[in-house]
Amino acid sequence: MASSDVARQLYYQPDIGMRGPFTSPTDNHDAGKKNCRSLFLSGHVGFDSLPDQLVNKSIHQGFCFNILSIGETGIGKSTLIDTLFNTSFDDHVSTHFQPNVRLKAQTYELQESNVRLKLTIVNTVGFGDQINKDDSYQPIVDYIDAQFEAYLQEELKIKRSLYNYHDTRIHVCLYFISPTGHSLKTLDLLTMKNLDSKVNIIPVIAKADTISKSELQKFKIKIMSELVSNGVQIYQFPTDDESIAKINATMNGHLPFAVVGSTEELKIGNKVVKARQYPWGIVQVENENHCDFVKLREMLICTNMEDLREQTHMRHYELYRRCKLEEMGFRDTGPENKPVSLQETYEAKRHEFIGELEQKQEEMRQMFVQRVKEKEALLKEAERELQMKFEHLKRLHQEERMKVEEKRKLLEDEIIAFNKRKAASDILQGRPLPPTPTAGFKKDKDRKNPGFM
């Protein structure tokens, strides 16, 4: 580990509990300069061993690094990752028949010498395979935000353990560009534009051995021109450290890197190298005259891996954290540009939430009263309709009863008339008269009431 990297790590050691919600290390550093005096030591104290202590602690803890590879299916993402880390990650081959874009994350434990690295590779499955590619980038944005949110939730815990926390935030995005030789696709521009504020983007031209050197150089210039004209911010290798400023400045001029990946080993002369065999010749992966693979590996892993981790935490994550805390109502300063403590912010939000709660309760009460009134009106209307139906049926019943009574009277009149005609007929024929129904009824009545006489 370079001394400059160790110094940066010492400078950016977490002291979140001592800062406000948005206080950056630079702010603390500038404020400290105003109230700080430089003193000379008369003898050896021992804090010059801090870098060694940090190195030993870091080696014991290990490191994590998370790579997001974006590119169309079959463009060579897995092969390049295998070649970069000189191993085989056994990634399954994806088909072109994916209904949507999904992200697949796999974590591996790697060790080189006495340094342990927990490497997470996130691959975009089905990217660019759909007919409608408008929202192909959205699952990627959601995934990156989800990792930021998980880290923020861990930070905000009362009992947190960031030391043992598996950081899944994306440190670098390798964006694979198809070697068309003409220009960037609209999908490429849209995706990188929506990701440049969330992740460090390093564009690479995949399968660079499929186009000539002259076309490749023109293609690189065209890509950088389109990125600048569309306002896409890609990762620039840092030039503030004198030990790596020169090489990083040079490598910034080689972006995007034109790469070739291969896990096949061929013997060339007395050496066995990774290469691709073609009928017209051999493309050596680690030959800088053939491709930029060595430049990519040098910049990504050997020189700037720690800077990528720092940029993720200090720039992209801080932006996400600031926006989230602002949404929650946290502020550094009040209306009069005075510092606002966490307690004051909490009390202000508490009163605000209580007011909103009371307002919601009143709205719900009014809504309940309104619904009760509406229900009562409906019930009264239903009662009125039932009463009207009852009156109508009652009237029909009375009319029907009157009709039945009329028919009964007519029937009785017919019976009396019939009996009279029958009696007259019997008299004419000389037969005794039979008792009339009325006389019989009267006798029965007399028998039932003997005291009547």
SVG drawing of the C-alpha trace seen along z (x, -y; Angstrom):
<svg xmlns="http://www.w3.org/2000/svg" viewBox="-150 -35 164 69">
<polyline fill="none" stroke="black" stroke-width="0.4" points="0.0,0.0 1.4,-3.4 2.1,-5.9 -0.3,-8.4 -3.1,-5.8 -2.3,-5.2 -2.4,-9.0 -5.7,-9.3 -7.1,-6.4 -5.9,-8.1 -7.4,-11.4 -10.8,-9.9 -11.2,-7.6 -14.8,-7.5 -15.7,-10.0 -19.4,-10.3 -20.4,-10.8 -18.4,-14.0 -19.9,-15.6 -23.2,-17.1 -25.4,-15.5 -23.6,-17.1 -20.2,-18.2 -17.5,-17.0 -13.9,-16.3 -12.8,-19.3 -15.0,-21.6 -13.6,-20.2 -10.1,-20.5 -10.5,-24.1 -12.1,-25.0 -9.3,-23.2 -6.6,-25.2 -7.9,-28.5 -7.6,-27.3 -4.5,-25.1 -0.8,-25.9 2.2,-24.0 4.6,-22.8 7.9,-21.0 8.6,-17.9 11.8,-17.8 11.9,-14.0 10.4,-10.9 6.8,-10.3 5.7,-7.3 2.7,-8.4 4.8,-8.1 3.8,-4.5 0.2,-5.3 0.5,-4.4 1.9,-1.0 -0.9,-0.5 -3.4,-1.3 -1.8,1.1 -1.8,3.9 -5.4,3.3 -6.5,3.1 -4.7,6.3 -6.3,8.1 -9.7,6.8 -9.4,7.3 -10.9,5.2 -14.0,5.3 -14.5,4.2 -17.7,4.3 -17.8,4.2 -20.9,3.6 -20.5,4.7 -23.0,3.4 -23.2,4.5 -25.3,6.4 -25.5,10.2 -22.5,11.9 -20.3,8.9 -17.6,10.5 -18.3,9.1 -17.6,12.4 -14.6,13.2 -13.0,9.8 -13.6,10.1 -12.1,13.6 -9.1,12.2 -8.7,9.2 -8.5,11.3 -6.7,14.2 -9.3,16.8 -12.5,18.4 -15.7,17.2 -17.8,19.9 -20.6,17.5 -23.5,19.1 -24.0,18.1 -27.1,15.9 -29.6,16.1 -30.9,13.3 -34.5,14.1 -34.9,12.2 -38.2,10.4 -36.5,7.6 -33.2,6.5 -32.2,8.1 -29.0,7.9 -27.2,10.9 -24.6,10.4 -22.0,13.0 -19.4,12.5 -16.0,14.2 -13.1,14.4 -9.8,13.8 -6.3,13.7 -3.0,12.4 0.0,12.7 -1.4,11.8 -4.1,9.4 -7.7,10.7 -10.3,9.2 -14.0,9.8 -15.0,9.2 -18.6,8.8 -19.4,8.9 -22.8,7.6 -23.8,8.6 -26.7,7.1 -28.6,10.1 -30.7,9.3 -29.4,5.7 -30.2,4.5 -32.2,7.6 -35.7,6.1 -37.5,4.5 -38.5,1.6 -35.3,0.4 -36.7,-2.9 -36.4,-1.7 -33.6,0.7 -31.4,-1.4 -34.1,-1.7 -33.4,1.7 -29.7,0.7 -30.5,-2.6 -32.8,-0.9 -30.1,1.6 -27.4,-1.0 -29.9,-3.1 -30.8,0.0 -27.2,0.6 -26.8,-3.0 -30.0,-2.8 -28.8,0.4 -25.6,-1.3 -27.5,-4.4 -29.8,-2.3 -26.8,-0.6 -25.3,-4.1 -28.5,-5.3 -28.8,-2.3 -28.4,-3.0 -26.3,0.1 -24.3,0.3 -21.4,2.4 -19.9,0.8 -16.6,2.6 -18.2,6.0 -20.7,4.7 -20.5,6.2 -20.4,3.1 -22.3,3.8 -22.1,0.3 -20.9,0.3 -17.3,-1.0 -16.9,-1.0 -19.1,-0.4 -17.4,1.1 -19.6,0.1 -19.0,2.3 -19.5,0.5 -20.2,2.5 -17.4,2.2 -19.6,0.7 -16.9,-1.8 -19.5,-4.6 -21.0,-6.1 -22.6,-5.3 -26.1,-3.9 -28.9,-5.9 -29.3,-3.2 -25.6,-3.7 -26.0,-7.5 -29.3,-7.2 -27.8,-4.6 -24.6,-6.4 -26.4,-9.7 -28.6,-8.2 -25.7,-6.5 -23.0,-9.1 -24.1,-10.7 -24.4,-7.4 -21.3,-5.4 -17.8,-5.7 -18.1,-4.8 -15.2,-3.5 -16.2,-3.0 -14.5,-0.2 -14.8,0.9 -15.4,4.6 -14.0,7.1 -11.6,4.4 -9.9,6.9 -12.9,6.8 -12.1,3.3 -8.9,1.9 -6.5,-0.4 -7.4,-3.5 -11.1,-2.9 -10.6,-2.2 -8.8,-5.5 -11.6,-7.4 -14.2,-5.5 -12.5,-6.5 -12.5,-10.2 -16.2,-9.9 -17.2,-8.3 -15.5,-10.9 -17.0,-13.7 -20.5,-12.3 -20.0,-11.8 -18.9,-15.5 -21.7,-16.9 -24.3,-14.9 -23.0,-15.9 -22.0,-12.4 -19.5,-12.4 -17.2,-9.4 -14.6,-8.6 -11.3,-10.5 -8.2,-9.0 -7.0,-11.3 -4.0,-13.6 -3.7,-15.2 -1.2,-12.6 2.2,-13.4 3.3,-9.8 0.6,-8.7 -0.4,-12.1 1.7,-11.6 0.6,-8.1 -3.1,-8.9 -3.1,-12.0 -1.7,-9.9 -4.2,-7.2 -7.1,-9.7 -6.1,-10.4 -6.5,-6.7 -10.2,-6.5 -12.2,-4.6 -10.0,-1.5 -10.2,0.9 -10.0,4.3 -9.9,8.0 -10.5,10.8 -9.5,14.4 -9.0,17.3 -7.3,19.3 -3.5,19.7 -1.2,20.1 2.5,20.7 4.4,18.0 8.1,18.5 9.2,19.5 6.2,17.9 2.6,19.0 0.3,16.0 -3.4,15.3 -4.4,14.8 -7.0,15.3 -6.1,17.5 -7.5,16.4 -6.8,17.7 -4.9,14.5 -2.9,14.4 -2.8,14.1 -4.1,11.3 -2.3,11.2 -4.4,9.9 -1.5,8.5 0.3,7.0 -0.2,3.2 0.3,3.0 -2.8,5.2 -5.2,3.8 -5.6,1.7 -6.2,4.6 -3.0,3.9 -3.8,0.2 -7.3,1.1 -5.9,3.6 -3.2,1.2 -5.6,-1.7 -8.5,0.3 -6.7,2.6 -3.1,1.7 -3.3,-2.1 -6.8,-3.5 -8.8,-0.8 -8.7,-2.7 -9.6,-6.0 -12.6,-4.3 -13.7,-3.2 -13.1,-6.7 -15.0,-8.3 -17.9,-6.0 -18.1,-6.9 -17.2,-10.6 -19.0,-11.6 -21.7,-9.3 -22.9,-8.0 -22.6,-11.4 -24.9,-12.8 -27.4,-10.1 -27.2,-10.5 -27.6,-14.3 -30.7,-14.0 -32.2,-11.4 -31.5,-13.4 -32.9,-16.5 -36.1,-14.6 -36.3,-13.6 -36.1,-17.3 -32.5,-17.5 -30.6,-20.8 -27.1,-22.1 -28.3,-25.7 -31.6,-27.4 -33.5,-30.3 -30.9,-32.8 -28.0,-30.7 -27.3,-29.5 -26.2,-25.9 -29.1,-23.7 -28.5,-20.9 -30.0,-17.4 -32.2,-17.9 -33.7,-21.1 -34.3,-19.4 -35.9,-16.5 -38.2,-18.8 -39.2,-20.7 -40.0,-17.6 -41.9,-16.2 -44.1,-19.3 -44.6,-19.2 -45.6,-15.5 -47.9,-16.1 -49.6,-19.0 -49.9,-16.7 -51.3,-13.9 -53.9,-16.2 -54.9,-17.5 -55.2,-14.0 -57.3,-13.0 -59.6,-16.0 -59.9,-15.1 -60.8,-11.5 -63.3,-12.7 -65.0,-15.0 -64.9,-12.2 -66.5,-9.8 -69.3,-12.3 -69.9,-13.0 -70.2,-9.2 -72.5,-8.7 -74.8,-11.5 -74.7,-10.0 -75.6,-6.6 -78.4,-8.1 -79.8,-9.8 -79.6,-6.5 -81.4,-4.7 -84.1,-7.3 -84.6,-7.2 -84.8,-3.4 -87.4,-3.6 -89.5,-6.1 -89.5,-3.8 -90.5,-0.8 -93.3,-2.8 -94.6,-3.8 -94.5,-0.1 -96.4,0.9 -99.1,-1.7 -99.4,-0.6 -99.7,3.0 -102.2,2.1 -104.4,0.2 -104.2,3.1 -105.2,5.5 -108.2,3.4 -109.4,3.1 -109.0,6.8 -111.0,7.4 -113.8,5.1 -114.0,7.0 -114.2,10.4 -117.0,9.0 -119.0,7.8 -118.7,11.2 -119.8,12.9 -122.9,10.7 -123.7,11.5 -123.3,15.2 -125.6,15.0 -128.2,13.1 -128.0,15.8 -128.5,18.6 -131.6,16.9 -133.1,16.3 -132.4,20.0 -134.1,21.2 -137.2,19.0 -137.5,20.4 -137.1,24.0 -139.8,23.4 -142.2,22.0 -141.6,25.1 -142.2,27.5 -145.6,25.7 -146.7,26.0 -145.9,29.7 -147.8,30.3 -144.8,31.3 -144.2,30.1 -141.9,27.3 -138.4,28.1 -137.1,26.0 -135.3,23.0 -131.7,22.6 -132.6,19.6 -135.2,21.4 -132.8,24.2 -130.1,21.8 -132.6,20.1 -133.5,23.5 -129.9,24.4 -129.4,21.0 -132.4,21.6 -130.9,25.0 -127.6,23.4 -129.4,20.6 -132.2,22.4 -132.7,19.5 -133.4,17.1 -137.2,17.8"/>
</svg>
